């Protein structure tokens, strides 16, 4: 019986276990609400303060952070955002304690070109957020703005959770409590070659007379491995001291087909040699099951999931709010990078779910502790944070956009030049639209999988993965032929943005005779065709494919 069916049944037919589960959920929800609201009925010492980007008019008529907010009928009163030039840093909070930061809000322009910024603007992965407590030299928080707010890869994503909320993917809020005794300084560094456009901020804090001596401080640290180190678990945090671990953001760019998410979390408490906290899989650590999909809940979620495939992205968050991981002498938080591989990347040439993978990982670890942390990781410059391109060849459709290539008549097959004798994935970046048709792909006359339906109710872009192969150097011809349309489509148009050949792994795959050229595809066409249908939903794909934790003779994506 599925959970959906259980909740759809009338109470009379529910099992005692289902009724008990509902009562437990309701009870837990009421406790959380009570805990959040009960404190409002108690006295709160001292007073509230705010640091804001509101316009403050100086003697020269320009913004002066030392002046009072303008607050007049002058249009300048609404000039509340600051541009931050490339290479410069904007201090958004610099106050004396004791105090407790209770809320941070940012917003800024997106990276897209505008009339006022024809080259575009910095994206949130290129902005580095640093927070310093009590005048310490090393920042307690060091992470790209996007990643700190569970927005990885420079992609703006909506997050609706308890400590972090990014509403409509452009208002960045966090509610982590951040105490400090002597001072607090927060800054945003622009590490892009483009300006930050329109940076707004409001930072709310409570000024206190004192803090308890054993108050732990808030920390968050970004790190990355492009690709992950072979033979070693990926480490999110390794520090000595006393405190509790409260959250993880983990982002993975896949370099191989299949699925990355079988690796277990392994958490070592107080210097132990073997982890006493050992998980059952990456998707399980992020409180999902049988894979991941886009989601947002108070305690866990997946803001980015753009399908399974070479070069695709997944970013997940988990907050340990009701279940902090407590340590007294130190903690090491790590996760394995194991999962499924396709046969031509497995030494035994078979598809199986327990292989060490070499994907690109990045993370932010969140924790509280007393004393100075000993974690050696530091955030690299934005140049190093940008993921290296895996595309060996890109043919852009705009380069073939002449009038002679449109309208009725016979199609002109386009050649893919400069192929390499190495494992590559052939894919197209396509547009989906209400009036687009169904098309069949062939390469040198060899059919590549099933026909592709490019219909969608709203215009969107999506990668469509076609083929893994080891091409010999030479020229190949890709052809897309119209074979009809979706019953809901208004036409049979086709929109191709680019054709790409993508690198499969950083160290190369296992050479196997039956995947080196198109002859195997002619004999066994399904063994090398990959990828979901372009307009297929995750639920439809899950129903169509086999259980991903059981061996299968064909791995998609």
C-alpha positions in Angstrom: 0.0 0.0 0.0 1.5 3.4 -1.0 1.5 6.4 1.2 -0.7 8.2 -1.3 -3.3 5.4 -1.1 -3.1 5.4 2.7 -3.9 9.0 3.1 -6.7 8.8 0.5 -8.5 6.2 2.5 -11.2 7.1 4.9 -10.3 7.0 8.7 -12.6 4.0 9.1 -10.5 1.9 6.8 -7.1 3.2 7.9 -4.8 0.7 9.7 -3.8 1.5 13.3 -0.2 2.2 12.1 -1.4 4.8 9.6 -3.5 6.5 12.2 -0.6 6.5 14.6 1.7 7.9 11.9 -0.7 10.8 11.2 -1.0 11.5 14.9 2.8 11.6 15.3 3.2 14.0 12.3 0.6 16.3 13.7 2.1 16.1 17.2 5.6 16.8 15.8 4.3 19.8 13.8 2.6 21.3 16.8 5.8 20.9 18.9 7.9 22.7 16.2 5.3 25.5 16.0 5.1 25.8 19.7 8.9 26.0 20.1 9.1 28.8 17.4 6.2 30.8 18.9 6.4 30.1 22.6 9.5 32.3 23.0 7.6 35.3 21.7 5.6 35.3 24.9 8.7 35.8 27.1 10.8 38.9 27.7 13.6 39.4 25.2 16.5 41.4 26.6 17.9 44.6 25.2 17.0 46.0 21.8 16.8 45.3 18.0 19.1 46.8 15.5 19.5 46.7 11.7 22.2 47.3 9.1 20.6 48.3 5.8 21.5 49.5 2.3 19.0 52.3 2.5 20.3 55.5 0.9 22.2 57.8 3.2 23.0 61.2 1.7 26.4 62.7 2.4 27.5 66.3 2.2 28.4 65.8 -1.4 25.0 64.4 -2.3 26.3 60.9 -2.7 25.7 57.8 -0.6 27.6 58.0 2.7 27.2 55.0 5.0 27.9 57.2 8.0 25.0 59.5 7.3 21.3 59.0 8.4 18.8 57.4 5.9 17.5 60.2 3.7 13.8 59.5 4.0 12.5 62.5 2.1 10.5 63.1 -1.1 13.7 63.2 -3.1 14.0 60.3 -5.7 17.4 59.5 -4.1 15.4 58.2 -1.1 14.6 55.1 -3.2 18.2 54.6 -4.3 18.8 51.8 -1.8 21.0 49.5 -3.8 24.8 49.6 -4.4 26.8 48.4 -7.4 30.0 46.6 -6.5 32.7 46.9 -9.2 34.8 43.8 -10.1 37.5 43.0 -7.5 35.9 45.2 -4.8 34.3 44.2 -1.5 31.1 45.7 0.0 30.9 45.6 3.8 27.2 45.1 4.8 27.6 44.9 8.6 30.2 46.2 10.9 29.0 46.5 14.5 30.1 46.1 18.1 28.8 43.5 20.4 27.6 41.6 22.3 24.8 40.7 20.0 23.0 38.1 18.0 22.2 38.2 14.3 18.7 36.9 13.7 18.0 37.5 10.0 19.9 38.3 6.8 18.3 39.4 3.5 20.0 40.1 0.2 18.8 40.7 -3.4 20.6 41.8 -6.5 20.2 41.9 -10.3 20.6 38.6 -12.2 23.5 37.9 -14.5 21.5 38.5 -17.7 22.5 41.4 -20.0 20.3 44.5 -19.6 20.4 48.0 -21.3 22.2 49.3 -18.3 24.6 46.3 -18.2 25.1 45.0 -21.7 27.8 42.6 -20.6 25.6 41.3 -17.8 26.4 41.2 -14.1 28.1 38.9 -11.6 26.2 35.8 -10.7 25.8 34.6 -7.1 28.6 32.0 -7.5 31.0 34.8 -8.2 30.1 36.7 -5.0 32.0 35.5 -1.9 30.2 35.9 1.5 32.5 36.3 4.5 31.5 36.8 8.2 34.0 37.6 10.9 33.3 37.3 14.7 35.2 39.2 17.4 37.9 40.6 15.1 39.3 37.2 14.2 41.5 37.0 11.1 39.9 34.0 9.5 36.2 34.3 8.5 33.8 32.0 10.4 31.6 31.9 7.3 33.2 31.7 3.9 31.1 30.6 0.9 29.7 31.9 -2.4 26.5 33.8 -1.8 24.5 31.3 -3.9 25.9 28.2 -2.2 25.4 29.6 1.3 21.7 30.0 0.4 21.5 26.5 -1.1 21.7 28.0 -4.7 24.6 26.1 -6.4 26.2 26.2 -9.9 25.3 29.9 -10.3 21.7 28.8 -11.0 19.0 30.8 -9.3 16.6 28.4 -7.6 13.7 28.7 -5.1 14.3 27.4 -1.6 11.6 27.2 1.0 13.0 25.8 4.2 13.2 26.9 7.9 16.7 28.5 8.1 17.1 29.4 4.4 14.4 30.9 2.1 15.1 32.1 -1.4 11.6 33.2 -2.5 11.1 33.2 -6.3 14.8 32.5 -6.7 15.8 36.1 -6.1 15.3 37.1 -2.4 18.0 35.5 -0.3 17.0 35.1 3.4 18.6 33.2 6.3 17.5 32.8 9.9 20.6 31.1 11.4 21.3 32.6 14.8 24.8 34.1 14.8 26.0 35.3 18.2 29.1 37.5 18.7 30.7 39.0 21.8 33.0 41.8 20.7 32.2 42.6 17.0 30.6 41.3 13.8 31.6 42.1 10.2 29.9 40.7 7.1 31.2 41.5 3.6 30.4 40.5 0.0 33.4 40.3 -2.3 32.9 40.6 -6.0 35.3 38.0 -7.6 33.7 38.4 -11.1 35.0 40.4 -14.0 31.5 42.0 -14.1 30.0 44.3 -11.5 27.4 43.2 -8.9 24.3 45.2 -10.0 21.9 46.5 -7.4 23.0 44.8 -4.2 20.4 45.4 -1.5 20.7 44.2 2.1 18.9 44.2 5.5 20.7 42.5 8.4 18.7 42.3 11.7 20.4 41.7 15.0 19.7 42.1 18.8 22.1 44.0 20.9 22.8 42.2 24.2 24.5 43.1 27.5 26.3 39.8 27.6 26.4 36.2 26.2 26.8 33.0 28.2 30.5 31.9 28.4 29.7 28.6 26.7 27.9 30.2 23.7 29.0 28.4 20.5 29.6 30.5 17.3 28.0 29.9 13.9 30.3 28.7 11.1 29.9 27.7 7.4 32.6 26.7 5.0 32.6 26.0 1.3 34.9 23.5 -0.4 35.2 21.7 -3.7 36.9 18.9 -5.6 36.8 19.0 -9.4 36.8 16.0 -9.7 36.7 14.2 -6.4 39.8 12.5 -5.2 40.0 8.8 -6.2 40.2 6.4 -3.2 39.2 9.0 -0.6 35.8 10.0 0.7 34.7 13.5 0.1 35.1 15.6 3.3 32.6 18.2 4.1 34.0 19.2 7.5 36.9 18.2 9.8 37.4 20.3 12.9 38.4 20.0 16.5 36.4 21.5 19.3 33.0 21.3 21.0 29.8 22.0 19.2 27.1 20.5 16.9 26.8 20.0 13.1 23.6 21.6 11.7 23.5 21.4 7.9 24.8 20.4 4.5 24.6 21.6 1.0 26.1 19.2 -1.5 26.3 19.8 -5.2 27.3 17.3 -7.9 28.0 17.7 -11.6 28.0 14.2 -13.1 31.0 13.2 -15.4 29.7 9.7 -16.1 26.3 8.3 -17.1 23.9 6.5 -14.7 23.7 7.8 -11.0 26.0 9.2 -8.4 23.9 8.8 -5.3 24.8 5.5 -3.7 27.7 6.7 -1.4 27.1 6.7 2.3 27.7 9.5 4.7 30.3 8.6 7.3 30.6 10.8 10.4 33.4 10.5 12.9 32.8 11.8 16.4 35.5 13.0 18.9 38.5 11.5 17.0 37.2 8.0 16.6 39.0 5.9 13.9 35.8 4.3 12.6 32.7 6.4 12.0 29.9 5.7 14.5 27.4 7.4 12.2 27.2 5.5 8.9 24.4 6.0 6.3 22.8 4.0 3.6 23.2 6.2 0.5 23.4 9.8 -0.6 19.8 10.2 -1.5 19.0 8.7 1.9 21.1 11.2 3.8 19.1 13.9 2.0 16.0 12.2 3.4 14.7 11.1 0.0 14.5 7.6 -1.4 15.1 5.8 -4.7 16.8 8.8 -6.2 16.4 12.5 -6.0 14.0 15.0 -7.7 13.4 18.7 -7.3 11.8 19.4 -3.9 11.6 21.9 -1.1 10.7 21.1 2.5 11.5 22.8 5.9 14.3 20.3 6.6 15.6 19.0 3.3 15.2 19.6 -0.5 16.7 19.5 -4.0 16.7 23.0 -5.5 18.6 21.8 -8.7 18.0 18.6 -10.6 18.2 18.8 -14.3 18.0 15.1 -15.2 20.5 12.3 -14.9 23.3 12.5 -17.5 26.9 13.4 -18.3 27.3 17.1 -17.4 24.0 17.4 -15.5 23.6 19.0 -12.1 22.1 18.0 -8.7 22.2 20.2 -5.6 20.6 19.2 -2.3 20.3 20.6 1.2 19.7 19.0 4.6 19.3 20.9 7.9 19.9 19.1 11.2 17.6 21.3 13.2 15.7 18.7 15.2 18.7 16.3 15.0 22.0 18.2 15.4 25.1 16.0 15.4 26.8 16.7 18.7 30.5 16.5 19.3 32.7 17.3 22.3 36.2 17.0 21.0 35.9 17.2 17.2 33.9 16.0 14.2 34.7 14.8 10.7 31.8 14.7 8.2 32.4 12.8 4.9 30.5 11.1 2.1 31.5 8.4 -0.3 31.4 9.1 -4.1 30.0 5.7 -5.2 27.2 4.9 -7.5 26.1 3.4 -10.8 28.3 3.3 -13.9 27.6 2.2 -17.4 29.3 -1.1 -18.7 32.0 0.7 -20.7 33.3 2.4 -17.5 33.3 -0.7 -15.4 36.4 -3.0 -15.4 34.1 -6.0 -15.6 32.1 -4.4 -18.4 28.8 -4.7 -16.6 26.2 -2.2 -15.2 26.2 -2.3 -11.4 25.4 0.1 -8.6 28.6 0.1 -6.6 31.4 1.8 -8.4 33.7 4.7 -7.3 32.8 7.7 -9.5 34.8 10.7 -10.4 32.2 13.5 -10.5 32.7 17.2 -9.6 31.6 17.9 -6.0 31.2 21.1 -4.0 29.7 21.7 -0.6 28.9 24.0 2.3 29.1 22.7 5.9 27.2 24.5 8.7 28.0 24.1 12.3 28.3 25.7 15.8 31.3 25.4 18.0 33.2 27.0 20.8 36.8 28.1 20.3 38.6 28.4 16.9 37.8 25.8 14.2 40.7 23.8 12.8 39.1 23.0 9.4 41.8 23.9 6.8 39.5 24.2 3.8 39.2 27.6 2.2 37.0 28.8 -0.7 39.0 29.2 -3.9 38.6 32.2 -6.1 35.6 32.4 -8.4 37.8 31.5 -11.4 38.5 28.1 -9.8 34.9 27.7 -8.5 33.6 27.8 -12.1 33.1 24.2 -13.4 35.4 23.3 -16.3 33.6 22.7 -19.5 33.2 19.1 -20.5 32.1 19.9 -24.1 34.8 19.0 -26.5 32.9 20.2 -29.6 29.9 22.6 -29.7 28.1 23.4 -33.0 25.8 26.3 -32.4 22.6 26.5 -34.4 23.0 30.3 -34.8 25.9 29.6 -37.1 23.6 27.8 -39.5 20.7 30.2 -39.4 20.6 31.5 -42.9 17.4 31.8 -44.9 18.5 29.0 -47.3 18.4 26.6 -44.4 14.7 27.3 -43.6 11.3 26.6 -45.2 10.1 23.6 -47.2 12.4 21.2 -49.1 15.0 18.5 -48.4 17.0 18.8 -45.2 20.7 19.4 -45.4 22.5 17.0 -43.0 25.0 18.8 -40.9 28.5 17.3 -40.3 30.1 17.0 -36.9 33.8 17.7 -37.4 36.8 16.9 -35.2 35.8 13.8 -33.4 38.3 12.1 -31.1 39.1 8.5 -30.3 37.9 8.7 -26.7 34.6 8.1 -24.9 32.2 10.9 -25.8 28.5 11.6 -25.4 26.5 13.1 -28.3 23.7 15.4 -27.2 21.6 18.3 -28.4 20.4 21.4 -26.5 16.9 21.8 -27.8 13.9 24.1 -27.3 10.5 22.7 -26.3 7.4 24.6 -27.4 3.6 24.4 -27.9 4.0 24.0 -31.7 7.0 21.6 -31.9 6.9 18.1 -33.4 8.3 14.6 -32.9 11.7 13.8 -34.5 13.9 10.8 -35.0 17.6 11.1 -34.7 20.1 9.1 -36.8 23.9 9.2 -37.0 25.3 8.0 -40.3 22.0 6.4 -41.0 21.9 4.5 -37.6 18.7 5.1 -35.6 19.4 6.5 -32.1 16.8 5.4 -29.7 13.1 6.3 -29.9 11.6 9.4 -31.5 11.8 12.6 -29.4 8.8 14.7 -28.6 9.7 18.4 -28.4 6.2 19.5 -27.4 5.7 21.5 -24.1 2.9 23.7 -22.9 5.5 26.4 -22.2 8.7 27.3 -24.0 11.7 25.7 -22.2 15.2 24.5 -23.0 16.5 21.0 -22.3 19.4 18.8 -23.1 18.6 15.6 -25.0 21.2 12.9 -24.6 21.5 10.7 -27.7 24.6 8.4 -27.8 27.7 7.2 -26.0 30.4 6.1 -28.3 34.2 5.9 -29.0 34.4 7.6 -32.5 37.4 7.2 -34.7 38.6 10.6 -36.0 36.5 11.6 -38.9 33.2 13.2 -40.0 29.8 11.9 -38.9 26.4 13.1 -40.1 23.5 13.7 -37.6 20.0 13.9 -39.0 16.7 14.7 -37.3 13.7 13.7 -39.3 10.1 14.7 -38.5 7.9 11.7 -37.7 4.8 13.5 -36.5 3.6 15.5 -33.6 2.1 15.2 -30.1 -1.7 15.3 -30.2 -1.5 18.5 -28.1 1.0 20.2 -30.4 0.0 23.0 -32.7 2.7 22.3 -35.3 5.8 20.3 -36.2 8.5 22.9 -35.8 12.0 22.1 -34.4 14.3 24.3 -32.4 17.9 23.2 -32.0 20.2 25.5 -29.9 23.4 23.4 -30.3 24.9 20.0 -30.9 27.5 18.9 -28.4 30.1 16.2 -27.9 30.8 15.9 -24.2 33.7 14.3 -22.3 32.7 11.3 -20.3 35.2 11.0 -17.5 38.3 12.9 -16.3 40.6 9.8 -16.7 39.0 8.0 -19.6 36.7 5.0 -19.6 37.3 1.3 -20.1 38.0 0.5 -23.7 35.6 -2.2 -24.9 35.4 -3.4 -28.5 31.6 -3.2 -28.7 31.4 0.5 -27.9 34.2 1.9 -30.0 32.3 2.6 -33.2 28.9 2.5 -34.8 29.1 -1.1 -35.9 28.0 -2.3 -32.5 25.1 0.2 -32.5 24.0 -1.3 -35.8 24.0 -4.7 -34.3 22.6 -3.8 -30.9 21.1 -0.3 -31.2 19.7 -0.1 -27.7 22.9 -0.7 -25.9 24.4 2.7 -26.5 21.4 4.9 -27.0 20.9 7.0 -23.8 18.8 9.6 -22.2 15.1 10.3 -21.4 12.6 11.6 -23.8 12.8 15.4 -23.8 9.3 16.1 -22.5 9.1 13.1 -20.2 8.2 13.8 -16.6 10.3 12.3 -13.8 7.4 10.2 -12.6 6.8 8.8 -16.1 10.4 8.0 -16.5 10.5 6.3 -13.1 7.6 4.1 -14.1 9.2 3.2 -17.4 12.7 2.3 -16.1 13.7 -0.5 -13.9 14.6 -0.3 -10.2 17.9 1.6 -10.1 19.2 -0.5 -7.3 19.1 -3.7 -9.2 21.4 -4.8 -12.0 20.1 -4.1 -15.5 21.5 -4.6 -19.0 21.0 -1.0 -20.1 21.7 2.2 -18.1 20.0 5.3 -19.3 21.4 8.8 -18.7 
